[in-house]
Amino acid sequence: MAESKLTNWIFALVVIALAGVALVSMYVNMDRPVVQDVAAPDPESVSVPQNHPPLDAANRLAEVEKLSAADPQNAEYKTQIGNTYYDLGQYQKAVDAYQASLKLRPEDPAVETDLANCFHFLGQEDQALELLNKVLQHRPDYPQALFNKGLVLIDGKHDAAGGIAAWEYLLKSNPGYPRRAEVEEKIRALRSSGK
C-alpha cells in the first residue's frame, strides 16, 4: 500500500510539473501571434481575370520571355514562346514568336510546320500551304508537315482528294508513324462520306 501511495504522489508531481511547463510556455508566448496551418489553395480554385492564360502557362511564358530578353539571339527561346502561345490558342502571337525564331534559325522544319498550323487556324490557308510545301521541298517525308498539309487541304481548302493524297504519302513514307491508325480511320471516313 505504501508503494501505491508513492506511485500516486509521483504521478501527481509529474502532472503538476507538466501543468507548470504549460503555464510558463503560455506566459512566455502570450505576445506572439497564433500561426495556424492553412492549406495552399487548389490551383483550380484560384480565379484569374477573364482572357488570362492559365497560371502555369502564364508563369512559363513569363519565365521564357525573361530568358529571351536576356539572350535575344537564342532562337529556342523564341520557339518556346511561340509554343506557349500556340498552346494557349493565341495564334497571332505564336506567329510573331515563330517568325522571330526563324529569323535567327532559318528553315527549321518543326517551327515552320507549327507556323503553318497557326496560319491555318487564322484562316490564312494559302500561307499555310505555301509554308508546308516549302518544308516538304527540303524534307519530303517530314511526317508532321504531311499530316498538317492533309488537314489544311481538307479543312481549309475543302480539298478532300488532296488531303487524302497527302496522308497516303505520309503513311507510305513513314510506315512506323505513331498516329497511323488515326490517319487510316480519317481516310476511310472521308472516302465513305463521299467528300
C-alpha positions in Angstrom: 0.0 0.0 0.0 2.9 2.4 0.7 4.2 1.6 -2.7 0.8 2.6 -4.3 0.8 5.9 -2.4 4.3 6.6 -3.6 3.3 5.9 -7.2 0.3 8.3 -6.8 2.5 11.0 -5.4 5.0 10.7 -8.2 2.1 10.8 -10.8 0.7 13.9 -9.1 4.0 15.6 -9.2 4.5 14.8 -12.9 1.1 16.2 -13.7 1.8 19.4 -11.7 5.2 19.8 -13.4 3.6 19.4 -16.8 0.9 21.9 -16.0 3.6 24.3 -14.8 5.6 23.9 -18.0 2.4 24.6 -20.0 1.6 27.7 -17.9 5.2 29.1 -18.3 5.0 28.4 -22.1 1.7 30.3 -22.4 3.1 33.2 -20.4 6.3 33.4 -22.5 4.5 33.2 -25.8 1.4 35.3 -25.0 2.6 38.3 -27.1 3.3 36.2 -30.2 0.5 35.8 -32.8 -1.0 32.5 -33.2 0.0 30.9 -36.5 -2.4 28.5 -38.0 -1.6 25.9 -40.7 -3.5 26.9 -43.8 -3.6 24.7 -46.8 -2.4 26.1 -50.0 -5.3 27.0 -52.4 -6.1 24.5 -55.0 -4.8 25.9 -58.3 -8.2 25.0 -59.9 -10.0 27.2 -57.4 -7.8 30.3 -57.9 -9.8 32.7 -60.1 -7.9 34.7 -62.8 -9.3 37.5 -64.8 -11.2 36.7 -68.0 -8.9 36.0 -71.0 -5.9 35.5 -68.7 -3.8 32.4 -69.6 -3.8 29.5 -67.1 -1.4 30.3 -64.3 1.1 27.6 -65.2 1.2 28.8 -68.8 1.5 32.4 -67.7 4.4 31.5 -65.4 6.1 29.5 -68.1 5.6 32.4 -70.6 7.0 35.0 -68.2 10.0 32.8 -67.5 10.9 32.1 -71.1 10.3 35.8 -72.1 12.7 36.8 -69.4 15.3 34.3 -70.7 14.7 35.6 -74.3 15.2 39.2 -73.2 18.5 38.3 -71.6 19.6 36.3 -74.7 17.8 37.8 -77.7 19.8 35.8 -80.2 18.6 32.5 -78.8 16.1 31.0 -81.4 15.0 28.3 -79.0 13.6 30.8 -76.5 11.6 32.4 -79.3 10.3 28.9 -80.3 9.3 28.2 -76.7 7.4 31.5 -76.6 5.6 30.5 -79.8 4.8 27.1 -78.5 3.3 28.5 -75.3 1.1 31.0 -77.3 0.2 28.2 -79.6 -0.9 26.0 -76.7 -3.0 28.9 -75.4 -4.7 29.4 -78.8 -3.2 32.8 -79.3 -2.1 32.1 -82.8 -1.1 35.6 -84.0 1.3 36.0 -81.0 2.6 32.5 -81.8 3.2 33.6 -85.4 5.2 36.6 -84.3 7.4 34.4 -82.0 7.9 31.7 -84.6 8.8 34.2 -87.2 11.4 35.8 -84.8 12.8 32.3 -84.2 13.1 31.6 -87.9 15.0 34.9 -88.5 17.6 33.5 -86.1 17.5 29.9 -87.2 16.0 29.7 -90.8 14.4 26.6 -92.3 13.7 24.8 -89.0 11.0 22.3 -90.2 9.4 21.9 -86.8 9.0 25.7 -86.3 7.9 26.2 -89.9 5.3 23.4 -89.6 3.9 25.0 -86.4 3.9 28.4 -88.0 1.9 26.9 -90.9 -0.6 25.5 -88.5 -1.0 28.9 -86.9 -1.7 30.4 -90.4 -4.3 27.6 -90.8 -6.0 28.4 -87.5 -6.0 32.1 -88.5 -7.8 31.2 -91.8 -4.7 32.0 -93.9 -4.8 28.7 -95.8 -2.7 29.8 -98.8 0.2 30.9 -96.5 -0.1 27.7 -94.5 0.1 25.6 -97.7 3.0 27.6 -99.1 5.0 27.1 -95.9 4.2 23.4 -95.7 5.2 22.9 -99.3 8.4 24.7 -98.6 9.1 22.3 -95.7 8.3 19.3 -97.9 10.6 20.5 -100.7 13.5 20.2 -98.3 12.2 17.2 -96.4 9.6 15.4 -98.5 8.9 12.7 -95.8 8.6 15.1 -92.8 5.6 13.5 -91.1 4.1 16.5 -89.2 4.2 18.6 -92.3 2.5 15.9 -94.3 -0.2 15.4 -91.6 -0.8 19.2 -91.3 -0.9 19.6 -95.1 -3.7 17.0 -95.2 -5.6 19.0 -92.5 -5.2 22.3 -94.3 -6.3 20.8 -97.6 -9.3 19.1 -96.1 -10.5 21.6 -93.5 -9.2 24.9 -95.0 -9.3 24.3 -98.8 -12.1 21.7 -98.8 -9.9 19.5 -101.0 -10.5 16.0 -99.6 -8.7 14.3 -102.5 -5.6 16.4 -102.0 -5.7 15.8 -98.2 -6.1 12.1 -98.7 -3.2 12.0 -101.1 -1.0 13.9 -98.5 -2.0 11.4 -95.8 -1.5 8.4 -98.0 2.0 9.6 -98.8 2.6 10.2 -95.1 1.7 6.5 -94.3 3.7 5.2 -97.3 6.8 7.2 -96.5 6.6 6.8 -92.7 5.5 3.2 -92.1 6.0 3.5 -88.3 4.0 6.7 -88.0 2.6 6.7 -84.4 -0.8 8.0 -85.4 -1.2 5.6 -88.3 -4.5 4.1 -87.1 -6.0 7.6 -86.6 -4.9 8.7 -90.1 -6.2 5.5 -91.7 -9.6 6.0 -90.0 -9.8 9.6 -91.2 -9.1 8.5 -94.7 -11.8 5.8 -94.5 -14.3 8.3 -93.1 -13.5 10.8 -95.8 -13.9 8.2 -98.6 -17.2 6.8 -97.1 -18.6 10.3 -96.8 -18.0 11.0 -100.5 -16.2 14.2 -99.9 
